[in-house]
Amino acid sequence: MAAGRANATVGHGELIKAVEQALAEHGRALLTAPAGAGKTELAGAIAAAAEARQDTVLRLAPEAADRWIPEASAAALLASVPCAALETLSGPQRTAIAHLRRETDTPRAGRDHVALRLAVVEVLRTLAARSPVLLVVDNAQWLDPESTDLLRFALRLTPPRVRVLVAECVQGGVPVAAPLCGPGTPAIRIPPLGADEVAELLVRHGLPARLAGRVHQASGGNPRLALALGHSLAEAAGSRDGAAHHADTLPLSGQAREVARRLLAEAPARTRRTLLLAALAARPTTALLRRAGRPDAEAELAEAERAALVTVGEDGTVAFTAGALPMALAADAGWPERAAGHAALAAAVDDPVQAVRHRALAVDTPDEWLAAEITRAAADCRRRGQRALAAELGLLAAERTPGDRPGDELARLVAAAEDAGWAGRADLARRATRAVLARDASRSDRVRARLAVIDAAGQALGTLDETFAYAMDDAEGDPALQAAVRLRVAWKHNLSDGDPVRARDEAAEAGRLAAIGGDQVAEAMALTVRARMGRILGDPDAEEILAEALALPAPEVPLGMRNAPQYLAVRHALFDDRLADARRELLALLPAVRRTGSAEDVFEVLRSLTEVELRRGRCSTASDHARRALELTIEAGLSPGPAWYVAAMAEVTGGSFARAAGYARRGIQASEEERDQVFLSRSLYALGLVELATGEAAKAVATLRRVAGLEAAQQVVDPSILRWHGELAEALVAADAPAEAVELIDEVGAVARSLGRGTVVAALDRARGSALSVLGEADAAVELLTRTAAGFQAFQLPVERGRTLLALARAERRRRRKAPARAALRAAAAVFEQAGARPWAQLAAEGPEPVPAEAGPAVALAALTEAEARLALLVAQGASNQEAAARLFVSVKTVEARLTRIYQKLEVRSRAQLATALRAP
């Protein structure tokens, strides 16, 4: 049951508060949800909280069979009542209860039903006289009519200390237990979990966070279905050698299939027939379903919508609430029913490509004319950038190819594999590649198919060592094929192994082989990897290598725009804070990458746009890009680690520190699972920044030191790529280690100056100013921070300028200059507000009051770190530990530990003494 309680709180913290508020204000609450949404767990969590308050909790949870047994639920309820509550009943009331419990043989018609009703009322009153009572009725849809009538009568006469929570699975979308609670009862529906909440649910149950996107899409946020699918996916991925990133197909068996079937059972049989047609269609609409032979589609879909199975848009577009539902419908239908559905849809759709697809799925015999038609449709999809659909069609074309045309079949399978690689569809890539390897394929075809599996793996290249080895062996003797394999090995060395030196050397060999093989595109890609690794390693020749790559012909890039020199040039512009140039080039690339059909290319451009807009102080626009990047990741089934890092950075700058921490932790988890060293560093950096901003200096130091360790292991020299150095220095200052911070600043500053990284130097200067302030060099600190703030304004980096003004305010307070400190705070707040950096604006607006000029409080505050001073002032003003934790965005445990240190430093023993120490004479 403990796991169930955990499920209830995933994404439902606010919902639990709403239910408890309804119970407090109305004494009644009705909780509704589809099957598997977690209503039982949520009701149990509310009951457990009531028991913790020493309330009396009565539970009633009828089963489906109880619906047809008169008074079954009433008997179960009274059986759970303590015997002491029955001792005060009158004789007729005790007799009525005995009859209900079948303790006598009196026929039901001869019982005293009035006495029974009054007995239930009296029992509840007796219990309420001793303590508040919470009656939890779960599965209220299975209450028998007689028990419902009895409870409705009794609850009308009970005192306010009897609260009632009724939870039921909706039947056709309509609550059936509302009359039990009476008119005006708040009805609260449990919403589906979001993708982030599904990720948290999976992690709590020991399942890989990287599965969250696929599981959310397939489950529609239904917790029971999500867990069942998560277990199935994890087992399927773990059982297949080298397939840890994706299972080949989404498993819909066992518990997951049963949950989907129970959800679908809410719809009548005629509606399920319409739903099957919608499941077989690529883009179902009510008009399409009518043309395909379902004249009552609107009415039948309305029934399905009430049962929370589909949503129907204003334009008639039909969307299933969970991806597993159409899969279950198709799996449970027989071949004749599916074939008839596809045939009907083939005649009804207006898209020629979809018509071909449905015609192919309506037959199961080889047909070269049909196979050729499907192949042409796949080519059309490829030109449109619909690579996933092209892969599906390519596999269909191969299946419909007659056995006497093995060459055509093999060509179609290889093309399908490559399309799947482009689309990031590891399931389709593996399926096509297995078919290629099972045939008498040439070395070239085998290499191309294996490379498609590698390209589809996303960030999880570290799980494909065997695939790399076979591809390398098959490519032996062909320089162009060897170049293609070695290029991907170079990517793996960087991403999964965290070894830019090996990546650079492998790319150099790939470039040499590509030149021999006459593949200028692969040669440009290899130069791009060398330039990227050179930038990481601080190689001054990196820009010249990139220029050499840019000078080569640039046709449509077969290995992804994200690996092209044009894109790396944009990344370098971002690193150098040439933000206007970077933004202009990215906006030009965005439509181009959408046309290629590569989801990873589109994600990469959105990621860079997010980072550019955050640096420019356009937080709202950045958040939009980050949201689209996350949606794309979920929709395409990409590795989630990079998307969660992007979301974390958007939130830490322009959203919410709490949400940023959640995204960062999920990014850390996913990157560790996929052995992605690059984005592990980035997600850790995002978490460390949150901890620094919210005053958890010790945690920030520990987190950012992990980043430093990873970057050192990856031999990263250039500090402009991931700018953790200034943040770690600031965290060290806040954690009472200014000397160590200065040492770090000096070391990194020398490198930054030698490479000409002016904005990195400015961030280090901000940290140096904070260190000088703590070390007692107040005037020098204020002078440096003032100059640094002006520098960030000249660089047009508003968020960095605002953060520097916050540091300036702290330095001014430390030298007890109230007016300049307030002016710096106001300026910082204005900068943050204009940039849309909401969490930072709140920090500036709610910053601690300036230190009083009187010696006593000033000396006391000067003895504390910045984080300790903020907490001390809040507590001195009367804030509780919980209130202080909420204001400072930290945990209550952190507040308690920090308060202990404050007491020790100021030699006080209580809140009252602390308030006195900080109160001006």
Secondary structure by P-SEA (a helix, b strand, c coil): caaaaaaaacccaaaaaaaaaaaaaccbbbbbbcccccaaaaaaaaaaaaaaaccbbbbbbbccccccccaaaaaaaaaaccccccccccaaaaaaaaaaaccccccccccaaaaaaaaaaaaaaaaaaacbbbbbbcccccccaaaaaaaaaaaacccccbbbbbbbcccccccccccccccccbbbbbbcccaaaaaaaaaaacccccaaaaaaaaacccaaaaaaaaaaaaaaaaaccccccccccccccaaaaaaaaaaaccccaaaaaaaaaaaacccccaaaaaaacccaaaaaaaaaaaaccccccccbbbbbccaaaaaaaaaaccaaaaaaaaaaaaaccccaaaaaaaaaaacccccaaaaaaaaaaaaaaaaacaaaaaaaaaaaaaaacccccaaaaaaaaaaaaaaaaaaccaaaaaaaaaaaaaccccaaaaaaaaaaaaaaccccccccaaaaaaaaaaacccaaaaaaaaaaaaaaaccccccaaaaaaaaaaaaaaaaaaccaaaaaaaaaaaaaaaaaacccaaaaaaaaaaacccccccccccccaaaaaaaaaaaacaaaaaaaaaaaaaaaaaaaccaaaaaaaaaaaaaaaaaacaaaaaaaaaaaaaaaaaaacccaaaaaaaaaaaaaccccaaaaaaaaaaaaaaaaaaccaaaaaaaaaaaaaaaaaacaaaaaaaaaaaaaaaaaaacccccccccaaaaaaaaaaaaccaaaaaaaaaaaaaaaaaacaaaaaaaaaaaaaaaaaaacaaaaaaaaaaaaaaaaaaaccaaaaaaaaaaaaaaaaaacccaaaaaaaaaaaaaaaaacaaaaaaaaaaccccccccaaaaaaaaaccaaaaaaaaaaaacccaaaaaaaacccaaaaaaaaaaaaaaaccccaaaaaaaaccc
